[in-house]
Amino acid sequence: MEDKILFWQNREFIQFGIAEKLQSMHNCELYAIVDDVNDYLKKFFQEQEIIDFKKIWYYTDHVSIKDEEPDLNYLSKIEEDYKINLWSIAYIDRIFYAQFNKYHKFSQNEILCLLEQECRFFEKTLESIKPDFLILPQPYFHHDHILLRICQKLGIKCLLIKVTNFDPNRCLIHEHDEYTPIIFPKSSI
């Protein structure tokens, strides 16, 4: 059986390179969610012939700022089902902080509506492909953090990519978004 691998693709093309390499080495179906889409990036993914993605979703096609009444029952169910606190995830995201975001001051309803749209999009996408793996950069924003938590709760193996601080040409790939301290044995020196 082929592995189904979902990539969270942002403006860093590390995941794209990994997808290209996996495609050439492993029998798998590749899917992508493209975040932070501008016209150039969207055109690139629509026209590229390097990777045979079975399907590509564009995050911004499914999520937009709306000042409507959110479905609080749905959001409560998401928190219960996936054991995540959506409000605390949103609270720490710099996008929603007025001091960091000079362009838009988000209302509580706008934030909750965004969270609802994201959760519905992620659930629908994951249900449609039932991936075995999720490959994404170390989460920086609330939406990739929510996707990670949902996938972890569903038992999807998540591989996180982080560029090393010492060499920008190397990266770490790990399964947990919290760093586990490495304990070295006592030296005999």
N, C-alpha and C positions, 0 to 999 in steps of 0.2 A: 504494500500500500504506500502511496506517495505521501510524504509529509506535506502539510499545508502550512506555509509560513507567511505571516502578516508582518509587513514592515511599516513602521512609523517613519515617514520620510520628511525631514525638514530641509532647511537650506544647506546643511552640511551633507555632503554626499558620501559619507562613510558607509551608511546603510546601503546606498546604491551600489557601491563597490563590493560590499559583502554579498548582496543579492546576485550580482553578476558572477562572482566566484562560485557561489553555491549552485547557481543554475548550471554551470559547466562541470561541477563535481558530483552533484547529488540529484537523484530523481525526486523532484518536488514541484508543488504548485506554489507560485509566488503571487502575493497580493500586496497592495500598498494603500495606505492612507497618507495623502500628501498634505502637510500642515503648512501654514504661512505662505499661501499661494498668491503669487502675483501673475500677471499675464504671461511673462516670459517663462516662468517655471511651469505653469500649466501647459503652455504650448510645448515645452521640452518633453514633458511626460506623455503628452498625447502623440507626439511625433517620434519619440525615441524608439529604436529597434534593437537596442542592446539587450534588454531584459524582456522576456515574455511574461509580463504580469497578466494573470488571468482576469484581474479586475483592479481598477484604481479608483479610489474615492478621493474627492477633494474636500477637506474639512470645511472650508468656507462655503461650500455649496449646501451644507447641512446645518450650519450654525450661524445665526446672525443676532444682532442686538435688537431686542423687542421689549417694549415696556408694557407687558401684558401680565395678567394674573397667572402665576406659575401653578402647576398641578402639584400641590404640596403632598397629596397622598402618594403620588408616584415617586416623588423625591424621598419621602419617608420609607417607601418600600425599597428603593435603591439602597438607602443607608442600612436598612435591616438585612436585605438579601446579601449584600456584598461587604457588610461590616466596615463601612467607611463613613466618616463624618464629612459630608460635603461642604458644610459651612466652614469648618476649620481648614479644609483644603483651599477653599476660595479666599479665606481670610488672609492667608499667607502669600497669595499670588500678587506680585507687584503690578500686574495689569489693572487690578481693581483699586489700587491705592491712588488717591488723588495726588499725593505728593510725588509719585513717580510717573503718573499718566497725566500729562498736561492737556491732553486732547479731549478727554471725556470723563465725566464724573458719573460712575455707575450708580444707579438706584438699586435698592435691595431687590425689587422685582426684576430688573434687568439681569442682575447676577443670577438669581434663581431660575429665570427663563433660559439663560445660557447653559446653566448646569443641567436643566431638564433636557434641552435639545441635544447636548453632548451625550448624556446618558442614553437617550433614545437612539441616537445615531450609533453609538458604540454597541449597544445591545443588538440592534438590527444587523449591523455588519458582522459581529461575531456569530450570531445565530445563522446567518446566511452561509458563512464559509466554514465554521467550526475549526479554527486553526489549531494546529498542534504547537506552534511556536509564535511568539511575538518578539520581534527584534526592534529595539528603539534606543535612542540616546538616553542617557541618564535624565530622568524627568526634571524639567525646569519650570514648567507651567502647570496650572491646575488641570488642564484637559489631558495632557499626557500622563499625569499622575493618576487621574481617575481611570483612564484606560488600563494602566498597569494594574491597579487594584482590582478592577473587574476581572481582568484576565487571570490574575493570581487566584482569585476566589473560584473561578471556573476550572482551575487546574491546568491552564494553558502555561506551558513553560516559557518564561520571560527571560530574554537575554538583553542586558543593558550594556550600552556602549559608552565608555568615557575616555576621552583623549587624555593621555598622561600629561602631567605638568612638566615632566622632564624632557620629553621628546614628542613634539607635535605629530611626528610620523608614526607614532605607536598609540595603541589604545588598549584599554582593559575591557574585557567582556565578562560580566558577572551576572548572577541571578538575583541578587538582593540590592535594593536601593539604599540600604543602610550599610555603611562600611563596618565590616567585622574586624576588630583589632587583631593584628597578627602578634602572637606571643612567641618570641624567640627563646630557645633554651639558654640557660645561663652559660656564659662563656667560662672556659677554664683559665682564662688569662687573669 
